[in-house]
Amino acid sequence: MRRIKILEEKLFVFLSAFMTYSLIAVLAFIILVIFVKGFNALSLDMILKTPKGGYYYGGEGGVLNAIAGSVYIAFGATLIAILIGMPAALYINVQLVRYKRTQNTIRYFLDALWGIPSIVYGAFGFALMLFFGMNASLLAGIITVALLISPIMVRTFDEVLSTIPKGLHEASLALGSTRTETAFRVMFKQGFSGFITAILLSFGRGIGDAASVLFTAGYTDNIPVNLDEPAATLPLAIFFQLGSP
C-alpha cells in the first residue's frame, strides 16, 4: 500500500513537471520563431517613427503611433479600473464579510462580466459613443477598455483579499479599528504585492485587446495629443499589416 502511494506521488510530480516545462518550451519556441523570422525587419525606425506614405505597402516608417496609442489606452483604462476595483474589492471583503450570500452573488456577476467577449464591450462602447454624440477617439477607447478590464481587476483584487487570514481582520476590529481603517491599514498592506500582480495582468489584457477598440478608438498614423483624437493600437496595426497586399 505504501509503495503504491509513493508511485502515485512520483507520477504526480513527473506529470506536473512535464506539463510545466512543456508550457515553458512552447513559449520559448514561439518567442524564438518570432525573433528569427522578424529579426531582419527590426530597426530603430520601426519603434521610433510613425508610418510614412505607403508604409502599409512596404514604405518607410514605423509603428510608434500604435505603441503610443496602446500605452495611452491601456494606462488610462487601468487607472480607471483601479479606482473602481480597489474600493469594490475592499467593500466585498470588509463591509460584506458577514453577508456570504451577497458576496457570492456579486462574485457571480463579476465572473459573468469577466466572461463576456471583448467584441461585446466594443459594441457597447460604440453604442455609448452614438448616444453621447462622440467620435472614435482616445477617450472612447479608454472607457471601453476600462469596462472590459474592471471585472478582471475587481475579481483579482477580491481573490487576493480573500487569501488574507481572517484573524488579521478580526484582530484589527477587536483592537478598536473601524472597518475603513482595517481595510486600508491591514487588508491593503497585506495584499499589496497581489494587487501589483492584478494591475499588471489587467494592463496586459487591455494593451493586447483589439475587438474592444476596433470601433471606439479608431485608427490614425499620428500620435494622439488630445482625448478627442483617434488613436492607433498595436493589435489593429498588426491586423492592418496582415490585411495589406
VEXLUMTI-101787 format. One record per residue (C-alpha): x, y, z; residue in three letters; chain; residue number from 1. Coordinates in steps of 0.25 Angstrom, whole numbers, plus 5000, padded with zeros to 4 digits. Example, Ala and Ser with C-alpha at 12.3 -4.5 7.8 and 13.67 -1.06 7.14 Angstrom:
BEGIN
+------+-------+------+-----+---+-----+
! east ! north !   up !   r ! c !   k !
+------+-------+------+-----+---+-----+
! 5049 !  4982 ! 5031 ! ALA ! A !   1 !
! 5055 !  4996 ! 5029 ! SER ! A !   2 !
+------+-------+------+-----+---+-----+
END
This chain:
BEGIN
+------+-------+------+-----+---+-----+
! east ! north !   up !   r ! c !   k !
+------+-------+------+-----+---+-----+
! 5000 !  5000 ! 5000 ! MET ! A !   1 !
! 5011 !  5009 ! 5004 ! ARG ! A !   2 !
! 5019 !  5006 ! 4991 ! ARG ! A !   3 !
! 5006 !  5010 ! 4983 ! ILE ! A !   4 !
! 5005 !  5023 ! 4990 ! LYS ! A !   5 !
! 5020 !  5026 ! 4987 ! ILE ! A !   6 !
! 5018 !  5022 ! 4972 ! LEU ! A !   7 !
! 5005 !  5031 ! 4971 ! GLU ! A !   8 !
! 5013 !  5043 ! 4977 ! GLU ! A !   9 !
! 5025 !  5041 ! 4968 ! LYS ! A !  10 !
! 5015 !  5040 ! 4956 ! LEU ! A !  11 !
! 5008 !  5053 ! 4960 ! PHE ! A !  12 !
! 5022 !  5060 ! 4962 ! VAL ! A !  13 !
! 5026 !  5055 ! 4948 ! PHE ! A !  14 !
! 5013 !  5060 ! 4941 ! LEU ! A !  15 !
! 5013 !  5073 ! 4948 ! SER ! A !  16 !
! 5028 !  5076 ! 4944 ! ALA ! A !  17 !
! 5025 !  5071 ! 4930 ! PHE ! A !  18 !
! 5014 !  5080 ! 4927 ! MET ! A !  19 !
! 5021 !  5092 ! 4934 ! THR ! A !  20 !
! 5033 !  5090 ! 4925 ! TYR ! A !  21 !
! 5025 !  5087 ! 4913 ! SER ! A !  22 !
! 5018 !  5101 ! 4914 ! LEU ! A !  23 !
! 5031 !  5108 ! 4916 ! ILE ! A !  24 !
! 5037 !  5101 ! 4904 ! ALA ! A !  25 !
! 5025 !  5105 ! 4895 ! VAL ! A !  26 !
! 5026 !  5119 ! 4900 ! LEU ! A !  27 !
! 5041 !  5119 ! 4897 ! ALA ! A !  28 !
! 5038 !  5113 ! 4883 ! PHE ! A !  29 !
! 5028 !  5124 ! 4880 ! ILE ! A !  30 !
! 5038 !  5135 ! 4884 ! ILE ! A !  31 !
! 5049 !  5128 ! 4876 ! LEU ! A !  32 !
! 5041 !  5127 ! 4864 ! VAL ! A !  33 !
! 5037 !  5142 ! 4865 ! ILE ! A !  34 !
! 5051 !  5147 ! 4867 ! PHE ! A !  35 !
! 5057 !  5138 ! 4856 ! VAL ! A !  36 !
! 5046 !  5142 ! 4846 ! LYS ! A !  37 !
! 5045 !  5156 ! 4849 ! GLY ! A !  38 !
! 5060 !  5160 ! 4852 ! PHE ! A !  39 !
! 5063 !  5165 ! 4839 ! ASN ! A !  40 !
! 5051 !  5175 ! 4840 ! ALA ! A !  41 !
! 5055 !  5180 ! 4853 ! LEU ! A !  42 !
! 5061 !  5194 ! 4854 ! SER ! A !  43 !
! 5060 !  5207 ! 4862 ! LEU ! A !  44 !
! 5052 !  5213 ! 4851 ! ASP ! A !  45 !
! 5041 !  5203 ! 4854 ! MET ! A !  46 !
! 5039 !  5207 ! 4868 ! ILE ! A !  47 !
! 5043 !  5222 ! 4867 ! LEU ! A !  48 !
! 5036 !  5227 ! 4855 ! LYS ! A !  49 !
! 5021 !  5228 ! 4851 ! THR ! A !  50 !
! 5016 !  5222 ! 4837 ! PRO ! A !  51 !
! 5020 !  5230 ! 4825 ! LYS ! A !  52 !
! 5013 !  5230 ! 4811 ! GLY ! A !  53 !
! 5012 !  5215 ! 4806 ! GLY ! A !  54 !
! 5016 !  5209 ! 4819 ! TYR ! A !  55 !
! 5006 !  5198 ! 4819 ! TYR ! A !  56 !
! 5011 !  5195 ! 4805 ! TYR ! A !  57 !
! 5025 !  5193 ! 4809 ! GLY ! A !  58 !
! 5029 !  5208 ! 4810 ! GLY ! A !  59 !
! 5037 !  5215 ! 4821 ! GLU ! A !  60 !
! 5033 !  5218 ! 4835 ! GLY ! A !  61 !
! 5029 !  5210 ! 4848 ! GLY ! A !  62 !
! 5018 !  5207 ! 4858 ! VAL ! A !  63 !
! 5021 !  5218 ! 4868 ! LEU ! A !  64 !
! 5007 !  5223 ! 4867 ! ASN ! A !  65 !
! 5002 !  5209 ! 4870 ! ALA ! A !  66 !
! 5011 !  5207 ! 4882 ! ILE ! A !  67 !
! 5007 !  5221 ! 4888 ! ALA ! A !  68 !
! 4992 !  5219 ! 4886 ! GLY ! A !  69 !
! 4993 !  5205 ! 4892 ! SER ! A !  70 !
! 5000 !  5210 ! 4904 ! VAL ! A !  71 !
! 4991 !  5222 ! 4906 ! TYR ! A !  72 !
! 4979 !  5214 ! 4905 ! ILE ! A !  73 !
! 4984 !  5203 ! 4914 ! ALA ! A !  74 !
! 4989 !  5212 ! 4924 ! PHE ! A !  75 !
! 4977 !  5221 ! 4925 ! GLY ! A !  76 !
! 4967 !  5209 ! 4925 ! ALA ! A !  77 !
! 4976 !  5202 ! 4936 ! THR ! A !  78 !
! 4976 !  5215 ! 4945 ! LEU ! A !  79 !
! 4960 !  5216 ! 4944 ! ILE ! A !  80 !
! 4959 !  5201 ! 4947 ! ALA ! A !  81 !
! 4968 !  5202 ! 4959 ! ILE ! A !  82 !
! 4959 !  5214 ! 4964 ! LEU ! A !  83 !
! 4947 !  5205 ! 4962 ! ILE ! A !  84 !
! 4953 !  5191 ! 4966 ! GLY ! A !  85 !
! 4960 !  5195 ! 4979 ! MET ! A !  86 !
! 4948 !  5201 ! 4987 ! PRO ! A !  87 !
! 4939 !  5190 ! 4981 ! ALA ! A !  88 !
! 4948 !  5178 ! 4986 ! ALA ! A !  89 !
! 4950 !  5184 ! 4999 ! LEU ! A !  90 !
! 4935 !  5186 ! 5001 ! TYR ! A !  91 !
! 4933 !  5172 ! 4997 ! ILE ! A !  92 !
! 4943 !  5166 ! 5007 ! ASN ! A !  93 !
! 4942 !  5176 ! 5019 ! VAL ! A !  94 !
! 4928 !  5182 ! 5019 ! GLN ! A !  95 !
! 4921 !  5170 ! 5014 ! LEU ! A !  96 !
! 4929 !  5159 ! 5022 ! VAL ! A !  97 !
! 4916 !  5155 ! 5029 ! ARG ! A !  98 !
! 4907 !  5154 ! 5017 ! TYR ! A !  99 !
! 4912 !  5142 ! 5010 ! LYS ! A ! 100 !
! 4900 !  5141 ! 5000 ! ARG ! A ! 101 !
! 4902 !  5155 ! 4996 ! THR ! A ! 102 !
! 4917 !  5153 ! 4994 ! GLN ! A ! 103 !
! 4915 !  5141 ! 4985 ! ASN ! A ! 104 !
! 4904 !  5148 ! 4977 ! THR ! A ! 105 !
! 4914 !  5159 ! 4974 ! ILE ! A ! 106 !
! 4925 !  5150 ! 4971 ! ARG ! A ! 107 !
! 4915 !  5142 ! 4961 ! TYR ! A ! 108 !
! 4912 !  5155 ! 4953 ! PHE ! A ! 109 !
! 4927 !  5159 ! 4953 ! LEU ! A ! 110 !
! 4930 !  5145 ! 4947 ! ASP ! A ! 111 !
! 4919 !  5147 ! 4937 ! ALA ! A ! 112 !
! 4924 !  5160 ! 4933 ! LEU ! A ! 113 !
! 4939 !  5155 ! 4932 ! TRP ! A ! 114 !
! 4934 !  5144 ! 4922 ! GLY ! A ! 115 !
! 4927 !  5154 ! 4912 ! ILE ! A ! 116 !
! 4935 !  5154 ! 4899 ! PRO ! A ! 117 !
! 4942 !  5167 ! 4897 ! SER ! A ! 118 !
! 4935 !  5170 ! 4884 ! ILE ! A ! 119 !
! 4922 !  5171 ! 4892 ! VAL ! A ! 120 !
! 4929 !  5182 ! 4900 ! TYR ! A ! 121 !
! 4933 !  5189 ! 4888 ! GLY ! A ! 122 !
! 4919 !  5189 ! 4882 ! ALA ! A ! 123 !
! 4914 !  5194 ! 4896 ! PHE ! A ! 124 !
! 4925 !  5205 ! 4895 ! GLY ! A ! 125 !
! 4921 !  5208 ! 4881 ! PHE ! A ! 126 !
! 4906 !  5210 ! 4885 ! ALA ! A ! 127 !
! 4910 !  5219 ! 4896 ! LEU ! A ! 128 !
! 4918 !  5227 ! 4886 ! MET ! A ! 129 !
! 4906 !  5229 ! 4878 ! LEU ! A ! 130 !
! 4897 !  5232 ! 4890 ! PHE ! A ! 131 !
! 4906 !  5243 ! 4894 ! PHE ! A ! 132 !
! 4910 !  5248 ! 4880 ! GLY ! A ! 133 !
! 4925 !  5244 ! 4881 ! MET ! A ! 134 !
! 4934 !  5241 ! 4870 ! ASN ! A ! 135 !
! 4944 !  5230 ! 4870 ! ALA ! A ! 136 !
! 4955 !  5235 ! 4880 ! SER ! A ! 137 !
! 4965 !  5232 ! 4890 ! LEU ! A ! 138 !
! 4955 !  5235 ! 4901 ! LEU ! A ! 139 !
! 4945 !  5225 ! 4896 ! ALA ! A ! 140 !
! 4955 !  5214 ! 4895 ! GLY ! A ! 141 !
! 4960 !  5217 ! 4909 ! ILE ! A ! 142 !
! 4945 !  5216 ! 4914 ! ILE ! A ! 143 !
! 4942 !  5203 ! 4906 ! THR ! A ! 144 !
! 4955 !  5196 ! 4911 ! VAL ! A ! 145 !
! 4953 !  5201 ! 4925 ! ALA ! A ! 146 !
! 4939 !  5194 ! 4925 ! LEU ! A ! 147 !
! 4946 !  5181 ! 4919 ! LEU ! A ! 148 !
! 4957 !  5180 ! 4930 ! ILE ! A ! 149 !
! 4949 !  5185 ! 4942 ! SER ! A ! 150 !
! 4942 !  5172 ! 4945 ! PRO ! A ! 151 !
! 4956 !  5165 ! 4944 ! ILE ! A ! 152 !
! 4962 !  5176 ! 4953 ! MET ! A ! 153 !
! 4951 !  5175 ! 4964 ! VAL ! A ! 154 !
! 4951 !  5159 ! 4963 ! ARG ! A ! 155 !
! 4966 !  5158 ! 4964 ! THR ! A ! 156 !
! 4967 !  5168 ! 4976 ! PHE ! A ! 157 !
! 4956 !  5160 ! 4982 ! ASP ! A ! 158 !
! 4963 !  5147 ! 4981 ! GLU ! A ! 159 !
! 4976 !  5154 ! 4987 ! VAL ! A ! 160 !
! 4968 !  5159 ! 4999 ! LEU ! A ! 161 !
! 4961 !  5146 ! 5001 ! SER ! A ! 162 !
! 4974 !  5139 ! 5004 ! THR ! A ! 163 !
! 4978 !  5149 ! 5015 ! ILE ! A ! 164 !
! 4976 !  5141 ! 5028 ! PRO ! A ! 165 !
! 4963 !  5145 ! 5035 ! LYS ! A ! 166 !
! 4970 !  5146 ! 5048 ! GLY ! A ! 167 !
! 4976 !  5159 ! 5044 ! LEU ! A ! 168 !
! 4963 !  5165 ! 5040 ! HIS ! A ! 169 !
! 4957 !  5161 ! 5053 ! GLU ! A ! 170 !
! 4969 !  5165 ! 5062 ! ALA ! A ! 171 !
! 4968 !  5179 ! 5056 ! SER ! A ! 172 !
! 4954 !  5181 ! 5059 ! LEU ! A ! 173 !
! 4956 !  5175 ! 5073 ! ALA ! A ! 174 !
! 4966 !  5186 ! 5075 ! LEU ! A ! 175 !
! 4957 !  5197 ! 5072 ! GLY ! A ! 176 !
! 4959 !  5200 ! 5058 ! SER ! A ! 177 !
! 4948 !  5203 ! 5049 ! THR ! A ! 178 !
! 4945 !  5195 ! 5036 ! ARG ! A ! 179 !
! 4950 !  5206 ! 5028 ! THR ! A ! 180 !
! 4963 !  5207 ! 5036 ! GLU ! A ! 181 !
! 4964 !  5191 ! 5035 ! THR ! A ! 182 !
! 4962 !  5192 ! 5020 ! ALA ! A ! 183 !
! 4973 !  5201 ! 5017 ! PHE ! A ! 184 !
! 4983 !  5199 ! 5028 ! ARG ! A ! 185 !
! 4982 !  5184 ! 5029 ! VAL ! A ! 186 !
! 4976 !  5178 ! 5017 ! MET ! A ! 187 !
! 4982 !  5187 ! 5007 ! PHE ! A ! 188 !
! 4996 !  5186 ! 5013 ! LYS ! A ! 189 !
! 4995 !  5171 ! 5013 ! GLN ! A ! 190 !
! 4990 !  5169 ! 4999 ! GLY ! A ! 191 !
! 4999 !  5180 ! 4993 ! PHE ! A ! 192 !
! 5008 !  5170 ! 4985 ! SER ! A ! 193 !
! 4996 !  5163 ! 4980 ! GLY ! A ! 194 !
! 4990 !  5176 ! 4975 ! PHE ! A ! 195 !
! 5002 !  5179 ! 4967 ! ILE ! A ! 196 !
! 5001 !  5166 ! 4960 ! THR ! A ! 197 !
! 4986 !  5168 ! 4957 ! ALA ! A ! 198 !
! 4989 !  5182 ! 4952 ! ILE ! A ! 199 !
! 5000 !  5176 ! 4942 ! LEU ! A ! 200 !
! 4990 !  5165 ! 4938 ! LEU ! A ! 201 !
! 4979 !  5175 ! 4935 ! SER ! A ! 202 !
! 4989 !  5185 ! 4928 ! PHE ! A ! 203 !
! 4993 !  5173 ! 4919 ! GLY ! A ! 204 !
! 4979 !  5169 ! 4916 ! ARG ! A ! 205 !
! 4976 !  5184 ! 4912 ! GLY ! A ! 206 !
! 4988 !  5186 ! 4903 ! ILE ! A ! 207 !
! 4986 !  5174 ! 4895 ! GLY ! A ! 208 !
! 4972 !  5174 ! 4892 ! ASP ! A ! 209 !
! 4967 !  5178 ! 4878 ! ALA ! A ! 210 !
! 4952 !  5176 ! 4878 ! ALA ! A ! 211 !
! 4948 !  5186 ! 4888 ! SER ! A ! 212 !
! 4955 !  5197 ! 4882 ! VAL ! A ! 213 !
! 4952 !  5194 ! 4867 ! LEU ! A ! 214 !
! 4940 !  5203 ! 4867 ! PHE ! A ! 215 !
! 4943 !  5212 ! 4878 ! THR ! A ! 216 !
! 4958 !  5217 ! 4877 ! ALA ! A ! 217 !
! 4958 !  5218 ! 4862 ! GLY ! A ! 218 !
! 4972 !  5218 ! 4855 ! TYR ! A ! 219 !
! 4982 !  5229 ! 4851 ! THR ! A ! 220 !
! 4996 !  5229 ! 4846 ! ASP ! A ! 221 !
! 4999 !  5241 ! 4856 ! ASN ! A ! 222 !
! 5001 !  5240 ! 4871 ! ILE ! A ! 223 !
! 4989 !  5246 ! 4879 ! PRO ! A ! 224 !
! 4991 !  5258 ! 4887 ! VAL ! A ! 225 !
! 4977 !  5260 ! 4892 ! ASN ! A ! 226 !
! 4966 !  5251 ! 4897 ! LEU ! A ! 227 !
! 4956 !  5254 ! 4886 ! ASP ! A ! 228 !
! 4966 !  5250 ! 4875 ! GLU ! A ! 229 !
! 4966 !  5235 ! 4869 ! PRO ! A ! 230 !
! 4977 !  5226 ! 4874 ! ALA ! A ! 231 !
! 4984 !  5214 ! 4867 ! ALA ! A ! 232 !
! 4987 !  5201 ! 4875 ! THR ! A ! 233 !
! 4997 !  5190 ! 4873 ! LEU ! A ! 234 !
! 4987 !  5179 ! 4871 ! PRO ! A ! 235 !
! 4980 !  5187 ! 4860 ! LEU ! A ! 236 !
! 4993 !  5191 ! 4854 ! ALA ! A ! 237 !
! 4997 !  5176 ! 4852 ! ILE ! A ! 238 !
! 4983 !  5174 ! 4847 ! PHE ! A ! 239 !
! 4984 !  5184 ! 4836 ! PHE ! A ! 240 !
! 4998 !  5180 ! 4833 ! GLN ! A ! 241 !
! 4993 !  5166 ! 4830 ! LEU ! A ! 242 !
! 4982 !  5171 ! 4822 ! GLY ! A ! 243 !
! 4991 !  5179 ! 4813 ! SER ! A ! 244 !
! 4995 !  5172 ! 4800 ! PRO ! A ! 245 !
+------+-------+------+-----+---+-----+
END
